[in-house]
Amino acid sequence: MSSPTYNVLFLCTGNSARSILAEAILNRVGVGRFRAFSAGFQPKGEVHPYALELLKSLNHDTAFARSKSWEEFAGPDAPVMDFVFTVCDNAANEACPVWPGQPMTAHWGVPDPAAVEGTEAEKHLAFADAYRMLNNRISIFASLPIVSLDKLTLQNRLREIGGDLSKVGQA
């Protein structure tokens, strides 16, 4: 018996950096188990060049990367989502649509690297930090024994992942 493939949507306000990074990470870490997507509440219309540069430097395929609206995933022809994660503080406060299939949701806030001001090195470091935080959370998520967890336990684990990572899995 083969295990299911889960659809995961990462939401952010602009869909230009964090949610794009998360989509790339899960599609690599969870290949075969997960299909990741990303979208924004107010998409910028383009992916931040530092996000693309970072992904390319880490050997991610960036052909998928485009800034798009969450409405693309709320229509009748969209894939049914099993999980929806917000990855920026603004998105956590937005009015989310009711997703078909009632996916599990959690907020995994990450500081916006595109908002960092300073030297080029400081800006690049902000993107690397966002990638590291998302990679840690997504790696923990991808390693969860999803099929063997009851819904309440799984929902608690998803919320823990969005908080202090040193406490994930502790009772």
N, C-alpha and C positions, 0 to 999 in steps of 0.2 A: 504494500500500500504506500503510495507516494504521499508526502506531506504537502499541505496546501501552500499556494503562493499568495502572500498577503499584499494588498495594495495599500500604500502609505502616502499620505499627502502632507507636505510640510508647507505651512502658511506663514507669511510675513506680510508686512505692509507693502513694500515695493517690489518684492520678488526679484531683487537684483544681486543679492549677496548671500545672506545666511541660509535662506531656503534653497537657493541654488546649490550651495556647498553641501547642505544636508542631503539633497536629492542625489548628488554625485557620490557622496560617501556611502549611503545605504545601497545604492545600485551596485557598488563595488563589494562592500562587506556582506551584503545579504543576497548576492547573486544566487538565483534559483529559489530562494525562499521569499524574497520581497521584490516588489516593483515599486520604486519610489517616483513621486511626482512632486512638483512645487508650484506654488501660485501666490499671488498677492491680492490684498484688498484694494490697493491703489497701485497697480503695477507701474514701474518706471518706464517700461517699454524697451529697456535694454539691460543686459547683464553688466554689472560693474567690471571694468577692465582688470582690476586687481584680483577679483574673484576668478576670472578666466585665467589670468596669469598664474595664480597659485595652483589651480586645478591642473593646468598643463604641466607645471613644474613637478607635480606629484603623480604624473602619468595617468591622469583621469582623461577619459574621452570627454570633450566639451561640445560635441555635435548636438547634444540634447538641449543645451542651455539657451533658453529664451525666457524673457520676462512675460508672464501671462496672468490673467485674472482668474480668481477662484471660480468665477461663474462658468469657466470652461469645464470645471469638474462637478458642477451642480446640475447639469442638464441630464436629460434622459439617456443620451448616448454615451455619457461619461462612464469610465470604469467605476464600479462600486468600491468605495474605500472601506478598509478594515480598521485603519488607524488614521487619525488626523492630529498633527502636532503643530502648535504655534511655536515659532522660534524667536519671536521678538516681542518686547513689552507692549508695543502698540497693538499688535494683533490679538493679544490676550484680552484687550478691552473692546475689540470690535464685535459687532453683532455677527456671529457666525450663522451661516444657513443651516437648516436641518438637512443633514446628509442622508441620502438613501441608504438603507441598511443599518443605520444607527452605529457608526464606527466608534471605537473607543478613542477618547481624546485626552490630551494632556498638554500642558504648557511647559516648554523647555526653553525659556528665555535666554538669549545670548546678546551681549552688548553689540550694537551696530558698528561694524568696522568701517562702514562707509561714512559714518558721522565723525570719525576721528580727524582732528586737525593736528598739524605738526609737520615734521619732516617726512620725506618719502619713506625713510626707514621706519618711522613710527606708524605710518599708515599701513605699510606692508606687515609689520608686526601685529597690528590689530586684526588683519585678515588671517594671519597664521594662528593667532589666539582663538579666533572664532572657529576656525577649522578644527583646532585641537579639542575645544570644548564639545563641539558637535560630534567629532569622531569618537570621543570617549562615551558620550551618551548613546550614540547610535550603535557602537560596538556592544555595549551592555544590553541594549534593547534586542539586537540581533541574536544575542546568545540566550535570551530567555526561552524556557521550554513552553512556548505559548500554548500548544495543544494540551499540555498536562496541567495548566493553571486554571482555576475557576475564575470567572469574570471579575469578582471583587478583588481577588489577589492580584490578578493581572493589572487591573486599574490602579491599585495601590503601587505596584512596581513602576508603572508608567509615570505616576506622579513623583515617586521617589527619584527617578532618573532625572527629572527636571529640577530637583533640588540639590542638596549637598551630596555629591557623588560618593563621598567617603562613608555615607550611611546606607547606600543602596543594598537591599537584601537583609539588613539587620532587622530583627524583630523589636 
